[in-house]
Amino acid sequence: MLIGVPPESRDDEPRGARAHFLQVFLSQRSQMEALVNRRVGCRATAADLVQDLFLRFWRRPLVQVEELSTYLLRCAGNIAIDHLRSEGTRTRVNEGWQPDEPDCHGSEPQAALEAGNDLRHVEAALRALPERTRQIFLLNRIHGRKYADIAKAMGLSQSAVEKHMMRALEACKASLREPAPRTPGKAP
C-alpha cells in the first residue's frame, strides 16, 4: 500500500494521472517553496504552505491543465498571497485590540469610569424612548433580529422599523454628546 494514496479508486481519472501529478509536484517542490519563501519570508511557513497545496490537489479529482508545472508554480504564488492577506487581516485585528500607548495602565480606571458613565447615559436615553422604539432597538441590537423580521412580528412596515431605529440610534448618540449633568454643590 502506498502512503498518501487515497484508498478509493478514481475511475474518472486517466490511468497514471496521480503518478504523473506526484512526479511533477515533487520535481517542482523546491521551486514552489523558494517562490513562497521569497513572498512570505519564512522557509518553514513556505514548506507548510506548499504541503497544504499538495494536500488540496491530492484530495480532489485531478483536472487536465495545459502545463502542470507552470500551473503549480502559479498556485504556489497564489497560496503565498492568500497567506499574506490572512496574516495582514489577523495583524490588523490584533492591533485593534492593543493599547496605543505602552504605559496606559494608569488610565485604565479612568477609561473604565468614562465607559461606565457613557453606558449610563445610553441606558437613560433608551429608557426615555417610546416603548415601541425601545423594543425595536433591543430586538435588533441585543437579540440580533433583522428589520424585516421585526416588522413582520410587530405588524409594521420595514420602513417604519428603520425610522424607529434611526430615532433610537440618534438618541444614543445625543446622550454621548451631551455633557454630564452636574450635581449642585460639586466642582466640575
C-alpha positions, -999 to +999 in steps of 0.1 A: +000+000+000+013+034-009+014+061+017-008+091+009-027+074-019-064+077-012-080+042-007-108+049-030-102+044-067-108+073-090-123+058-121-128+093-137-091+100-139-068+086-166-045+058-156-013+071-142-026+107-137-019+105-100+016+092-106+023+119-131+009+146-108+031+133-080+062+133-102+056+168-115+048+181-080+080+166-065+101+180-093+086+215-087+085+214-050+118+232-043+109+259-068+075+263-053+090+265-018+116+291-029+088+312-045+066+311-015+096+317+008+105+349-012+070+362-006+063+352+030+099+355+043+099+322+062+112+289+050+092+268+074+059+286+065+068+282+028+072+244+033+039+242+052+021+262+025+034+240-003+025+209+017-010+223+021-012+229-016-002+193-023-030+181+000-055+203-017-047+188-051-044+153-038-078+153-021-098+165-051-101+149-086-073+160-109-082+183-137-064+185-171-043+216-174-021+227-203+013+228-184+011+213-149+044+226-137+035+262-146+001+258-130+016+245-098+040+275-096+011+299-102-009+282-074+021+284-051+023+321-057-014+325-051-013+305-018+015+328-006-006+358-014-036+343+004-014+336+034-001+372+035-036+385+032-049+364+061-018+374+082-025+411+074-061+408+084-050+390+116-025+417+124-050+445+118-075+428+141-049+422+168-036+458+166-071+470+171-071+452+205-037+465+216-034+497+235-018+526+216+003+537+245+028+514+262+021+529+296-017+532+296-023+511+327-027+543+348-055+555+326-075+522+326-095+531+357-103+564+342-113+548+309-135+523+327-151+551+347-158+570+315-172+539+298-195+533+327-207+569+325-213+565+288-233+533+294-255+550+320-262+579+296-271+554+268-293+534+292-311+566+303-316+577+266-331+542+259-354+544+289-367+578+277-376+564+242-412+554+234-418+518+243-422+506+207-389+524+196-370+509+226-385+474+218-374+476+182-339+488+192-335+459+216-348+433+192-323+445+166-292+453+187-295+429+216-313+399+200-299+403+165-332+403+147-333+418+112-355+447+103-378+426+081-383+401+109-391+428+134-415+445+110-433+412+105-435+403+142-448+438+151-471+443+122-452+473+109-436+482+076-398+478+073-396+515+067-413+522+100-388+499+118-359+517+101-373+551+113-377+538+148-341+525+147-328+559+134-346+576+162-331+552+188-296+555+174-298+593+173-310+593+209-280+571+219-255+594+200-270+625+215-267+611+250-230+607+245-226+642+231-243+659+260-222+669+290-228+650+321-254+667+344-237+685+373-247+678+408-253+710+428-225+719+452-198+698+434-170+713+414-166+701+377 
